[in-house]
Amino acid sequence: MGNAKLKRWWLRPRRIMTLKKLKRLDTVRIKNCRACGNPLNIVFCDLGMSPISNAFVSEETSGNGEIFYPLRALACQKCWLVQIDTMLPSEVHFHSEYVYFSSFSESWLAHAKKYVNDVTKRFALSGESQVIEIASNDGYLLQYFQKLNIPCLGIEPTANTAKAARQKGVETRELFFNAETARTLLAENLQCDLILGNNVLAHVPDIHDFVSGVPIILKADGVATFEFPHALRMIQENQFDTIYHEHYSYLSLTALQPILKHHGLRVFDVEHLPTHGGSLRLYICHENAKHIELGAVQAAMDEEAAAGLSAPDVYQGFADKVRQSKLDLLDFLVSARKDGKTVAGYGAAAKGNTILNYVGAGTDLISFVVDKNPAKQGLLLPGSHIPVVHPDAVLASKPDYLLILPWNIRDEVCSQMACIKDWGGKFVVAIPSLQVF
């Protein structure tokens, strides 16, 4: 889809992308695996029809209607990559008014700072080194390299987050990363000691084009690290709400190994992280680099094999758990309403929009959702049209229950909103199973 079409479809006068005209976007229905080309025939999870997860709606345009698209994930029985089968253009999700700013999460900032300190020490990074972060967002991580006087550059396609990064003093290019981008950087003599990408691999429609850019700008003994939510934890913890159109892939080490090998790369270390419900951090280098493969790599592969990630049964059985979660949350919300109780939500997150649309919850069941991000306040959630307001609304209205939609920062939310205990309020999470506490 060209830029002209995008401009006609998206409304731009506010702080965030909202729907102006009821016009369907061009979509691609995937029948073969985007990694290996094998026919896709295992339905992993079918969430029905859903709007674009971050296409928030303004009050002025709320009567215009919205387009819902199939939201279904399939698993490849050859390489075991899980992927959605309805693809929207990446420019639809990542644009000049992108809504996600990494710096609004204190726990994520702490995670980023620790990473910078750890890799700086481990790989002896200095003022002579070069670091590039792909999908650098608002400079949430690179700011810590800046403070250590380590040269760094952010690659970020969304103009508003790139602007926020530059305001922190972080040099940022507004680009999608791929092989062409890498060749452009190489022509400027930009080769990296460290390339990093946190939660970006899932967001690229052409994973081969993306990965092929890494060896182009990575020095002979340089290191690339990529973090991503682990598909194994997604299955074990029933994290189906991480499925939305912005996430093209759901990743495991098993699925990534052949992709990396195809591009002359190998994994030499793996770390297990608690972020996003359980993530992997891969340490990657050129095939012939000096880095010695550590035992953690084989251990991770063995864990995935023992859990069944190389067999169809674990993928085919996921849908039953998803349906049960829908029934449990819907039953709770309806029962609370019948009992005269009020429910508010915390966090206007994309994962929250997935679950709310799958369950079919609107303002009849959830009064409002609070969020710290001012770019989301004053707008309506896509599909459900639940209003997004400032967190102070919790104090003002004193809901009986606060449903934490971004369950991955549950502890952070409970600390920030501990005030609900003053009036007997309780927290609720729906993932991995319904809990009221």
C-alpha positions as CSV (number, residue, x, y, z in Angstrom):
1,M,0.0,0.0,0.0
2,G,1.4,3.4,-1.0
3,N,1.7,6.4,1.3
4,A,-1.1,8.2,-0.5
5,K,-3.6,5.5,0.5
6,L,-2.4,5.6,4.0
7,K,-2.9,9.3,4.3
8,R,-6.4,9.0,2.9
9,W,-7.3,6.3,5.4
10,W,-5.8,7.7,8.6
11,L,-6.9,10.8,10.5
12,R,-3.9,12.9,11.5
13,P,-5.1,16.0,13.4
14,R,-4.9,14.5,16.9
15,R,-2.1,13.0,18.9
16,I,-2.8,9.4,17.8
17,M,-3.9,7.5,14.7
18,T,-7.7,7.2,14.6
19,L,-10.1,5.9,11.9
20,K,-11.5,8.6,9.6
21,K,-13.3,6.6,6.9
22,L,-14.7,3.2,6.9
23,K,-12.3,1.8,4.3
24,R,-10.8,-1.6,4.3
25,L,-7.0,-1.9,4.1
26,D,-5.3,-4.2,1.6
27,T,-4.4,-7.4,3.4
28,V,-2.4,-10.5,2.5
29,R,-3.7,-13.9,3.5
30,I,-0.7,-16.1,4.3
31,K,-1.0,-19.8,3.2
32,N,2.7,-20.7,3.4
33,C,5.2,-20.2,6.2
34,R,7.0,-16.9,6.0
35,A,10.2,-18.5,7.2
36,C,10.4,-21.8,5.3
37,G,7.6,-21.8,2.7
38,N,5.9,-24.9,4.1
39,P,2.0,-25.0,3.8
40,L,0.4,-23.8,7.1
41,N,-2.2,-26.3,8.3
42,I,-2.1,-26.1,12.1
43,V,-4.6,-23.6,13.7
44,F,-2.9,-22.4,16.9
45,C,-5.4,-19.8,18.0
46,D,-8.5,-18.2,16.3
47,L,-9.6,-15.0,18.0
48,G,-12.3,-14.2,15.5
49,M,-12.5,-10.7,14.1
50,S,-10.6,-7.8,15.7
51,P,-9.8,-4.2,15.0
52,I,-6.2,-3.0,14.7
53,S,-5.0,-3.1,18.3
54,N,-3.5,0.4,18.5
55,A,-6.0,2.2,16.2
56,F,-7.6,4.2,19.0
57,V,-10.8,6.1,18.2
58,S,-11.6,9.7,18.9
59,E,-15.0,10.9,20.2
60,E,-15.5,12.8,17.0
61,T,-15.1,9.8,14.8
62,S,-16.6,7.1,17.0
63,G,-19.8,6.9,14.9
64,N,-17.9,6.2,11.7
65,G,-17.5,2.5,12.3
66,E,-14.4,0.4,12.4
67,I,-13.0,-2.4,10.2
68,F,-12.4,-5.7,11.9
69,Y,-9.9,-8.2,10.5
70,P,-9.4,-11.9,11.1
71,L,-7.1,-12.5,14.0
72,R,-5.8,-16.1,13.6
73,A,-2.4,-17.6,14.4
74,L,-1.1,-20.7,12.6
75,A,1.9,-23.0,13.3
76,C,4.3,-24.3,10.7
77,Q,4.7,-28.1,11.0
78,K,8.2,-27.9,9.5
79,C,10.0,-25.1,11.2
80,W,7.5,-24.5,14.0
81,L,7.2,-20.7,13.5
82,V,3.9,-19.4,14.8
83,Q,2.5,-16.6,12.7
84,I,-0.7,-14.7,12.0
85,D,-2.2,-15.5,8.6
86,T,-3.8,-12.0,7.9
87,M,-1.1,-9.5,7.3
88,L,-1.6,-5.7,7.2
89,P,1.1,-3.4,5.9
90,S,3.7,-2.5,8.6
91,E,3.2,1.2,7.9
92,V,-0.3,0.8,9.4
93,H,1.1,-0.2,12.8
94,F,4.3,1.9,12.9
95,H,3.7,5.5,11.8
96,S,4.2,9.1,12.9
97,E,1.7,8.9,15.7
98,Y,2.6,5.6,17.3
99,V,1.1,5.1,20.7
100,Y,3.6,3.0,22.6
101,F,6.3,4.9,24.5
102,S,8.7,2.5,26.3
103,S,9.7,5.1,28.9
104,F,6.3,5.0,30.6
105,S,7.1,1.7,32.3
106,E,9.5,2.1,35.3
107,S,10.2,-1.6,35.4
108,W,11.1,-1.6,31.7
109,L,13.5,1.3,32.2
110,A,15.2,-0.6,35.0
111,H,15.4,-3.6,32.7
112,A,17.1,-1.5,30.0
113,K,19.6,0.1,32.4
114,K,20.7,-3.3,33.7
115,Y,21.1,-4.6,30.2
116,V,23.4,-1.7,29.3
117,N,25.5,-2.1,32.3
118,D,25.8,-5.9,31.8
119,V,26.7,-5.9,28.1
120,T,29.1,-2.9,28.5
121,K,31.1,-4.9,31.1
122,R,30.8,-8.3,29.3
123,F,31.9,-7.1,25.9
124,A,34.2,-4.3,27.0
125,L,32.3,-1.6,25.2
126,S,33.9,1.9,25.3
127,G,34.0,5.2,23.6
128,E,35.6,3.4,20.6
129,S,32.6,1.1,20.2
130,Q,29.5,1.5,18.1
131,V,26.1,0.4,19.2
132,I,22.9,0.4,17.1
133,E,19.5,-0.4,18.5
134,I,16.8,-1.5,16.1
135,A,13.3,-0.2,17.0
136,S,14.8,2.1,19.6
137,N,11.5,3.8,20.4
138,D,11.8,6.9,22.6
139,G,15.5,6.3,23.5
140,Y,14.5,4.4,26.7
141,L,17.6,2.2,26.4
142,L,20.2,4.1,24.4
143,Q,20.1,7.0,26.8
144,Y,22.1,4.8,29.2
145,F,24.8,4.2,26.6
146,Q,24.8,7.9,26.1
147,K,25.6,8.4,29.8
148,L,28.5,6.1,29.5
149,N,29.8,8.0,26.4
150,I,29.4,5.0,24.2
151,P,28.5,6.0,20.6
152,C,25.0,4.8,19.7
153,L,22.4,5.2,17.0
154,G,18.7,4.4,17.1
155,I,16.8,3.0,14.1
156,E,13.1,3.7,14.7
157,P,10.3,4.0,12.0
158,T,7.8,6.0,14.2
159,A,8.4,9.8,14.0
160,N,6.9,10.7,17.3
161,T,9.0,8.3,19.4
162,A,12.1,9.2,17.4
163,K,11.5,12.8,18.2
164,A,11.2,11.9,21.9
165,A,14.5,10.0,21.6
166,R,16.3,13.0,20.1
167,Q,15.0,15.2,22.9
168,K,17.0,12.8,25.2
169,G,20.0,13.5,23.0
170,V,19.9,10.1,21.3
171,E,20.7,10.2,17.6
172,T,17.8,8.4,15.8
173,R,17.1,7.6,12.1
174,E,13.5,7.2,11.1
175,L,13.8,4.0,9.1
176,F,12.5,0.4,9.0
177,F,15.4,-1.9,9.4
178,N,16.2,-4.4,6.6
179,A,19.0,-5.4,4.2
180,E,18.7,-2.2,2.2
181,T,18.9,0.0,5.4
182,A,22.0,-2.0,6.5
183,R,23.7,-1.4,3.2
184,T,23.0,2.3,3.5
185,L,24.6,2.3,7.0
186,L,27.6,0.3,5.8
187,A,28.2,2.9,3.0
188,E,28.6,5.4,5.9
189,N,31.2,3.2,7.5
190,L,28.8,2.3,10.3
191,Q,29.7,-1.2,11.6
192,C,28.7,-2.3,15.0
193,D,30.2,-3.9,18.0
194,L,26.7,-4.4,19.3
195,I,23.3,-4.5,17.6
196,L,20.3,-4.9,19.8
197,G,16.6,-5.3,19.3
198,N,14.1,-5.7,22.1
199,N,10.7,-7.0,21.1
200,V,11.2,-6.2,17.4
201,L,11.5,-9.6,15.7
202,A,7.8,-10.3,16.2
203,H,6.9,-7.0,14.5
204,V,8.5,-7.6,11.1
205,P,6.5,-9.0,8.2
206,D,9.5,-10.2,6.3
207,I,11.7,-11.8,8.9
208,H,14.4,-12.9,6.4
209,D,14.8,-9.4,5.0
210,F,15.2,-8.1,8.5
211,V,17.7,-10.7,9.7
212,S,19.7,-10.5,6.5
213,G,20.6,-6.9,7.5
214,V,22.3,-7.9,10.7
215,P,25.5,-9.6,9.3
216,I,25.9,-6.6,6.9
217,I,26.7,-4.1,9.6
218,L,27.9,-6.4,12.4
219,K,31.7,-6.5,12.9
220,A,33.5,-9.8,12.5
221,D,33.5,-10.4,16.2
222,G,30.5,-8.2,17.0
223,V,27.5,-9.3,18.9
224,A,23.8,-8.9,18.3
225,T,21.2,-9.5,21.0
226,F,17.5,-9.9,20.5
227,E,14.8,-10.2,23.1
228,F,11.3,-11.6,22.4
229,P,8.4,-13.1,24.3
230,H,9.0,-16.8,24.4
231,A,6.4,-18.9,22.5
232,L,6.9,-21.6,25.1
233,R,5.9,-19.3,27.9
234,M,3.0,-18.0,25.8
235,I,1.7,-21.6,25.5
236,Q,2.4,-22.6,29.1
237,E,0.9,-19.4,30.6
238,N,-2.0,-19.0,28.2
239,Q,-0.8,-15.6,27.0
240,F,-3.1,-15.5,24.0
241,D,-3.7,-11.8,24.4
242,T,-0.2,-11.1,22.9
243,I,-1.7,-12.1,19.6
244,Y,-2.6,-9.1,17.6
245,H,-2.0,-7.8,14.0
246,E,1.1,-5.9,15.0
247,H,2.8,-9.1,16.0
248,Y,3.4,-11.1,12.8
249,S,5.4,-13.9,14.5
250,Y,5.5,-15.8,17.9
251,L,9.0,-17.0,18.4
252,S,11.0,-19.8,19.9
253,L,14.7,-20.7,19.6
254,T,13.6,-23.8,17.7
255,A,12.0,-21.6,15.0
256,L,14.7,-19.0,14.9
257,Q,17.8,-21.3,14.6
258,P,17.3,-22.2,10.9
259,I,16.5,-18.5,10.0
260,L,19.7,-17.3,11.6
261,K,21.8,-20.1,10.1
262,H,20.5,-19.2,6.6
263,H,22.0,-15.8,7.1
264,G,25.4,-16.9,8.4
265,L,24.6,-16.3,12.0
266,R,24.6,-18.5,15.1
267,V,23.4,-18.2,18.7
268,F,26.2,-18.5,21.3
269,D,24.3,-17.7,24.5
270,V,20.7,-17.6,25.8
271,E,19.2,-15.9,28.8
272,H,15.8,-16.4,30.2
273,L,14.1,-13.2,31.3
274,P,10.9,-12.5,33.3
275,T,9.8,-9.6,31.0
276,H,6.6,-9.8,29.0
277,G,5.5,-13.0,30.8
278,G,8.8,-14.8,30.0
279,S,11.2,-13.8,27.3
280,L,14.4,-15.1,25.7
281,R,17.5,-13.0,25.0
282,L,19.7,-14.4,22.3
283,Y,23.3,-13.6,21.9
284,I,24.2,-13.9,18.2
285,C,27.3,-13.6,16.1
286,H,28.7,-14.4,12.7
287,E,29.1,-18.2,12.1
288,N,32.9,-17.9,12.2
289,A,33.2,-15.4,15.1
290,K,35.4,-16.1,18.2
291,H,32.5,-16.4,20.6
292,I,32.2,-19.9,22.2
293,E,28.8,-21.4,22.3
294,L,27.7,-21.9,25.9
295,G,25.6,-24.7,27.3
296,A,22.6,-22.5,27.7
297,V,21.9,-22.7,24.0
298,Q,21.5,-26.5,24.0
299,A,19.7,-26.4,27.3
300,A,17.1,-24.0,25.8
301,M,16.7,-26.2,22.7
302,D,16.2,-29.3,25.0
303,E,13.6,-27.5,27.1
304,E,11.6,-26.6,24.0
305,A,11.8,-30.1,22.7
306,A,10.8,-31.6,26.0
307,A,7.8,-29.2,26.1
308,G,6.7,-30.5,22.7
309,L,7.6,-27.4,20.5
310,S,8.7,-29.8,17.7
311,A,5.4,-31.7,17.6
312,P,1.9,-30.6,16.6
313,D,0.0,-31.6,19.8
314,V,1.1,-28.6,21.9
315,Y,0.0,-26.2,19.2
316,Q,-3.3,-27.9,18.5
317,G,-4.3,-27.9,22.2
318,F,-3.7,-24.2,22.9
319,A,-7.1,-23.1,21.6
320,D,-9.0,-25.0,24.3
321,K,-7.3,-23.0,27.1
322,V,-8.0,-19.8,25.3
323,R,-11.7,-20.5,25.1
324,Q,-11.9,-21.2,28.8
325,S,-10.2,-17.9,29.6
326,K,-12.8,-16.1,27.6
327,L,-15.6,-17.8,29.5
328,D,-14.1,-17.2,32.9
329,L,-13.5,-13.5,32.3
330,L,-16.9,-12.9,30.8
331,D,-18.6,-14.7,33.7
332,F,-16.7,-12.6,36.2
333,L,-17.6,-9.3,34.4
334,V,-21.3,-10.2,34.1
335,S,-21.5,-11.4,37.7
336,A,-19.9,-8.2,38.9
337,R,-22.4,-6.1,37.0
338,K,-25.4,-8.2,38.3
339,D,-24.1,-7.7,41.8
340,G,-24.0,-3.9,41.4
341,K,-20.2,-3.8,41.4
342,T,-18.1,-1.5,39.2
343,V,-15.1,-2.6,37.2
344,A,-12.4,-0.3,35.7
345,G,-9.3,-1.3,33.7
346,Y,-5.7,-0.4,34.1
347,G,-3.5,0.0,31.0
348,A,-4.7,0.8,27.5
349,A,-2.3,-1.8,26.1
350,A,-2.6,-3.6,22.8
351,K,-2.8,-7.0,24.6
352,G,-5.8,-5.6,26.5
353,N,-7.5,-4.7,23.3
354,T,-7.1,-8.2,22.1
355,I,-8.8,-9.8,25.1
356,L,-11.5,-7.2,25.4
357,N,-12.5,-7.6,21.8
358,Y,-12.3,-11.4,22.0
359,V,-14.5,-11.4,25.1
360,G,-16.8,-8.8,23.7
361,A,-16.6,-6.4,26.7
362,G,-17.6,-2.8,26.4
363,T,-18.7,0.0,28.6
364,D,-21.6,-2.1,29.8
365,L,-19.1,-4.2,31.7
366,I,-16.0,-2.0,32.1
367,S,-16.6,1.7,32.9
368,F,-13.2,3.1,31.8
369,V,-9.5,2.2,31.4
370,V,-6.8,4.4,32.9
371,D,-3.4,4.9,31.4
372,K,-0.3,7.0,32.2
373,N,0.3,7.8,28.5
374,P,-1.2,11.2,27.7
375,A,-1.4,10.3,24.0
376,K,-4.0,7.7,24.8
377,Q,-6.1,9.8,27.3
378,G,-9.3,11.2,26.0
379,L,-9.6,8.5,23.3
380,L,-11.6,5.3,23.1
381,L,-10.2,1.8,22.9
382,P,-10.6,0.2,19.4
383,G,-13.6,-2.0,19.1
384,S,-14.8,-1.8,22.6
385,H,-14.9,2.0,22.7
386,I,-14.1,2.1,26.4
387,P,-12.9,5.6,27.3
388,V,-9.2,6.0,28.3
389,V,-8.6,8.5,31.1
390,H,-5.9,9.6,33.6
391,P,-5.1,7.3,36.5
392,D,-6.6,9.9,38.9
393,A,-10.0,8.6,37.8
394,V,-9.5,5.5,40.0
395,L,-9.3,7.7,43.1
396,A,-12.3,9.8,42.0
397,S,-14.7,6.9,41.2
398,K,-13.4,4.2,43.6
399,P,-14.2,1.1,41.5
400,D,-14.8,-2.2,43.2
401,Y,-12.4,-4.0,40.9
402,L,-9.4,-2.9,38.8
403,L,-8.7,-5.2,35.9
404,I,-5.0,-5.2,35.1
405,L,-4.8,-5.6,31.3
406,P,-1.0,-5.4,30.9
407,W,-0.5,-8.4,33.3
408,N,3.2,-8.4,32.5
409,I,3.7,-5.3,34.8
410,R,1.3,-6.6,37.4
411,D,3.6,-5.9,40.3
412,E,4.3,-2.4,39.1
413,V,0.6,-1.6,38.8
414,C,-0.3,-3.1,42.2
415,S,2.3,-0.8,43.7
416,Q,1.2,2.3,41.9
417,M,-2.5,1.7,42.6
418,A,-2.3,0.3,46.1
419,C,-4.8,3.0,47.1
420,I,-7.8,0.8,46.0
421,K,-7.4,-1.2,49.2
422,D,-8.5,2.0,51.1
423,W,-12.1,1.4,50.0
424,G,-12.0,-2.4,49.8
425,G,-11.2,-2.6,46.1
426,K,-9.6,-5.6,44.5
427,F,-7.3,-6.3,41.6
428,V,-8.1,-8.7,38.8
429,V,-6.0,-10.4,36.1
430,A,-7.3,-12.7,33.4
431,I,-3.9,-14.2,32.3
432,P,-2.8,-17.0,32.8
433,S,-6.1,-17.6,34.5
434,L,-8.7,-15.4,36.3
435,Q,-7.5,-14.2,39.6
436,V,-9.1,-11.7,42.0
437,F,-6.9,-10.5,44.8
